[in-house]
Amino acid sequence: MLLLQKGWSRLLFAVVLGAASCASQAESHYVLEKVVEVSRHGVRPPTPGNRQAMQDGTDRAWPQWTTRDGELTGHGYAAAVLKGRYEAEYYRHQGLLDRGCPAPGAVYVWASPLQRTRATAQALVDGAFPGCGVAIHAVSDKQDPLFQADKMGLTPLDAEKARAAIQQAMGGSPELAQQRLSRDIARLQAAVCQPNKPCPAFEQPWRIERKEDGRFSITGLGTLSNMAESIRLAYSENLPAAQVAFGHGGSASAIAPLLPLLTARYDFTNDVPYIARRGGSVLLNQITQALASDRASADAPPPARWLLFVAHDTNIAYLRTLLGFSWQQDRYPRGNIPPAGSLVFERWRDKQSGQRFLRTYFQAQSLDQIRRLTPLDARTPPLKTDLSRPGCRPSPVGVLCPWSASLHQLRAAVDPTALPAVHYTP
């Protein structure tokens, strides 16, 4: 019996070793050549304007945070550090980066000029390359054409075309959309409104509104969506349960039913194809140029091996719409873009055939990974969803799509009339 057990043990060891060897050999066929990543900022309190609208809309005070409204929190910084550390280890394992500090020019970080984006960029870099002094680049102005072209009026919308597209996305009218989402509205109302007291935000009819800067929003839905966002952020921040949805959000499963109106806001604004193409083409064009070239050029992004843009959920929403990409991750609603979640483009090469491929995926920490500051590694990774199209195929390194066809699709999605000038600093 002992000899038989030893025989089975040797056989099992040989099978496991052989499987590991095959997996290693299969993985070694692919070389990661380049990464372009667009990350959202980390956890923040409500912005000042959103806080006021939520308080007016519920006739009650929302919890005060220790960080100034709209700015990255210490907890948000710590969560982004964990993500940056995980990503750098993953890229070192794939051979994209050297151990220790990156070689000159290997990494380039460009952040939106707001405090929460610049601070998140710093957190990601501190996690990835502690003590290395990797620079964070940003414009000196309050807005950057790469991230805020729509707000700056550089990619104006045709008002009639945009309004018609929004109405179509809403199913014909704001009234019909509001009726269709009545159950989601009722759940949120029960969590944030006081019994038998006024709650004006839930009595307001939804309307399509054009802002002074030319962008569109849905009056009524916008405030409710910001409430859902603030609840999600409060849970991620690890605020006491009593301060999350006024005591109704003590767990990820409890807050999940309160979040769908976030998706609705995207569906009716940033995810409308016409609006996304006008607002997102400038960033998609820079991503495409970066993926396609490794040479320095005055009118192109820096030729870094890891080019990291730190931006906003609106930027990622535009991009995923242009890509025809959506996801459903853990307890988040469809297409949700959590704090420090990122859209990643990886260029791979098959060493045997010489063929190149593009892998595109969205990754984010789960609600509880952010709340508990869970360290990330191969056994406890962030959530990842790969983009797959006809012609793409699974591989040991993810879903790989044909390089030429993918590049053609990216370029075809860009509106050439919505490309303001973009300038990078050394």
N, C-alpha and C positions, 0 to 999 in steps of 0.2 A: 504493500500500500504506500509506504514511504517513497519507494522508487517511482511509483506511478505519480504521486503528488509532485515529486521533483521533476519528472518528465513533463507534466502539464505546466509546471511553473516555468521551465525553460522554454516551452512552446509559446506560452502566453507572453513571456518577455521578448521572445523573438518577433512575435506578431506586433507587439506594441512598438518595439524598436524599428521594425520594418515600416510600420505605418508612419511613425514620426519621421523616419528618414525620407519616405516618399513625400510627406507633406513639406518637409524642409526643401527637398529637391524641387518640388512643384513651385514653392514660394520663391526659390532662388532664380527661377526662370524670369522673374519680373524685377525690374529696377525702377524705383521711384525717382523720377528725375526732377519734378517740380511740384510745388503746392501753392495755390492761390486760395486764400481763405477770407471770408467776410463774416466777422463776428458781431453780435449785438453786445451792447454794454451790459454790465452786471446789475445786481439788485440795487434799486433806488427807491426812495419814498415817492409818493405822488408829486408831480410838478405843482408849483404854486397855483396855477390856473385850474388844474384839474381838481386839486383839493377844495378850492372854493366852490367850484361847480358841484362837486359831490356833497359838500356840506349844505349848500343851498337846496340841492335836489332831494335831500333826505331830512332836512331840518334837524340835523344833529351833528356834533363834532366827530370827525374821524380821528383815529389815534395819531398822536404826534410821535415822530421818530427822533432818535438822537442826532441823526444826520440832517443837514439842511435839505429842504424839499428839492427833488430832482437830481441830487448828487449821489454818487456811488457811496455805499455804506462800507463800513469795515468788514461786515459779514460778506457783502458782495465782493469785496476785494479778495477775501480769503477763499471764497468759492472759485473765483477766476484764477487765482494762483494754482489751485488744485488742477484745474483744466489745462492751464498752460504747462504745468509739470508733466501731466499725462501726454499731451501732444508732443512735447519735445522728446520724451522717451520713446514714443511710438516712431517718430521720424528718425531718431538715432538707430533704433532697431532695424528700420528699413534702409539705413545707409544714406539717408538724405543729409543728415547733419553729423558732424563730428562730436565726440565726447567733449564735455566741458563747454567752454565758450565757443560761439560760432565763429567760423572764419570770416574775415572782412568781406562784406558784400553778400554773405550767404543768407542773411535775414534782413528784411526791411519791413518796418511797421509804420503805417499811416493811419492816423486816427481823425475822426470827426472832431471839431474844435471844442465841443462841449466838455465840461468837467467830467461827467460820468463816462464819456467815451475815452478821453485821454487817460483817466485814472484806471479804467479797465484795461487799456492797452499796457499800462505800466504793470498791472497785476499779472497779466498773461506773460509778460516778459520776465517779471521777477520769478514766476513759477518755472518758466522754461529755462532761463539762463541767470540764476541768482548770482549777483555780484559781478556780472559781466559788463554792465554799463551799456547795454543795447539801447540805442536812441529811439525815442518816440517822436515821429514827425507829424506835424499838423500845420495848417495855415494859421497866420496870426490874427485873421479876422474872425468874426463870430459865426460865419457860415462858409462852407466849402462847396464849390460847384460840383465836386465829385459826389457829395452826399446830400446836399440841399439845393440842387439845381431847380427843383420844382418850387420850393419856398422863395427862391431868389428871383423867380420870374424868368429864368433862362430857358425853360422848356414849356412855354405857355400851352394851355389846353384850349381847344375849340369848345366853347361853352355848350353849344347845342349838341355837339357830338358826345361830349362827356356826360351830359345830363341824360341823354337818350340811352347811353350804355349803362349808366347806373340804374335807371328805371328798369331796363331789361334784366339786370342782375338781381333786382329786388322782386322780380316776378310780375312787373307791371306798374307798381306804385309803392311808395313808402307805407301806405295804409295796409296793403296786402302783406308786405313783409312783416309789419308789426303784428298783424293777426296771426301769421304763420308761426311766429316765434313767441306766442303768448305764454306757452308753458315755461320756456326758459326765462322770460321776463318775470313770471310769477314766482319762480324759485328764488331769483335774485332779490326780488322785492321782499319776500318773507325773511330773508337773511339780513337785510340792511335797514329796513323801515321799522319804526316803532309802532306797536299795535295801537290802533285807534287814534293815530296822530297823522298830520299831513306828511305826504311824501311826494312833493311836486314832480320830481323827475319821472315818476311812473305814470303820471297823468298827462304828460306832454305828448302830443301827436308828433310822429316822425316827419321830418321834412328834408328835402335835398337843398343844401345851402352852398353857395359859392363864397369862399372867403375873400378877403381883400387882396391876398397874394395870388388869387386865381385858382387855388386848389378847391376841391369839393369835400364836404363832410355831410354827415347825416345828423341833423339836430335831433336831440332826443336819444338816439342810439349811442351817440358819442359819449355822453355822460354815463350811461349804463355800462358801456364797454370799459370806461375808465374805472368804474367801481369794480368790475370783475378783475381787471388788471391789478388794481391796488390790493385786492384780496389775495391774488396769487403772489404778489410781491411780498406782502406781509407774512404769508406762510413761509416763503422762501427765506425771508430774513430771520426766521426763528423767533418771531414775536410771540409772546404768550398767547395761548389759545383764546383767551378772553378778548384779545385785541385783533383777532382774525375773523372778519365777517361778524363782528360784535358777538363773538362766542359761538358762531355757527361753523367755524372752519378749523376745528382741532386736528384734522387729519387730511391726508391727500385725498382720500375717498370722500371726505365731507365737502371739500372745496371744488372737486371736479365738476359736480352738477351746476356750479355757479359760474362757470367759465365760458360756456358756448357763445355768449354775446361778443366775446373777443373775436371769434371766427366770423361772426356776422358782419362786424365792422370791416374786417379785411375783405370779405366777399363783395361788399358794396362800394368799396373805395379803392384801396391799393391793389386788389386782385382783379379789378376790371382791366381786361387786356389793353384797351386803348390808353388808359391812365398809366398802367404799368410801363408800357412802351415809351411813353413820353418821359416818365420820371426815372426809369431804371436803365435806359440805354447807355447813358454816359458811364455808369459803373460797369455794366456788362461789357462794353467796348474795351475798357481798361483791363478787365479780367481776360478777355479773349486775346488781346495783344500780349499780355504777360505770359499766357500759356504757350503762345505760338512762337515766342522769340526769347533767346537767352543773351541777346546782345544789347548793350547800352545804346540808347537813342534819346535825343533831346525831346521828342514828342511821344515817348512811350514810358510805361512804368519801369522802375528799376529792375534789372535782371537778377533778382534774388532767387535763391532756391526755395525759400519760404517767404512769400509776400503776404503779409497780414494786414487786412483793412479792418478797423474797428469802427463800427457804425451803429445803425439803428434798426429796429424791427421793420420800419417802413422800407428801408433799402433791401432787406432780405425778402420782404413780401413782393416787392417789384421783381426781383430777380427770379424767385421761384415761379412767378406767374409767366415770365418770359420763357422759362424753361419748361413750362407745363408740368411742374413738379409739386407734389403735396405729400404729406406724411401724417401718420397717426402714431404717437409715441406715448406709451405708458398711460397715465391718467390725464395727460394734456388733451385739450380738444383738437380736432382736425387742424393741421397746418399751424399749430401754435409755435411761437418763437420765444422760448424762455430766456431769462437772463443769461448772457454769455453764450447762448446757442449760436451755432455757426454753420454757414453753407460752405462746403469745402470742395475744391476742384483739384484733383491729383492727376498728373501726367505720368503714365507708366510706359515702360518699354519691355518687350519680350526679348530677352537676350538671345534666344535661339533663332527667332524669325526676324528680329529687328523691327517688328511692328510696334507702333505706339498705340496707346489707348487712353481714354479719359474716364476717370472714375469721379462721379459727383455724388455727394451725400450730405445730409443734414445731421448734425450731432448736437446733443444737449444733455445736460445733467438732469436727472429726474427731480421731481418736487422734493423728495426726501433726501436725495443726494445733496442738493443745495442747502436744505434746511439743517441737515445734520453734518454738513461739511465732510462728506464721505470721501476719503482718499480714492483716487481712480487708478486702476491698473488693468492688466489684461484679464484678471478674474472679476473685477468690478469696473467695467468700462462705462463710459457714458452711453446714452441711447444713440443709435445710429440707424439711419434709413437711407438706402442707396436709391438713386435714380436709375430706372431701367427703361429702355426703349427697345423696339424691334431691332435686332442685330447685336444687342448687348448680350454678354454672357457672364455667368458667375465664374469666379476664379478664387484661388486661395487668398487673394488680397482684396476681394470685393467684386462688385459688378463692374466689368470693364466694357466700355463702348468704343466702337471703331473711331480712330482719331480723326481722320479726314471728314467723315460724315458728322461727327460731333462738332468739330470746328465750324463746319458749314452751317449747322443749325444755330450755333451761337451767333455767328455773324448775321444770319438771316433775321434773327430776332431783334437786331439793333435798328433803331430809327435814325438814319443818317442826318435828319434835320434836328435832332435833339442831343447834340454833342458839343456842349460848351467846352472851352479850353480847360485843360487840367495841367497843373504844374507841380512837380515834386521838388523837394529840397534834398540836397546831398546828405 
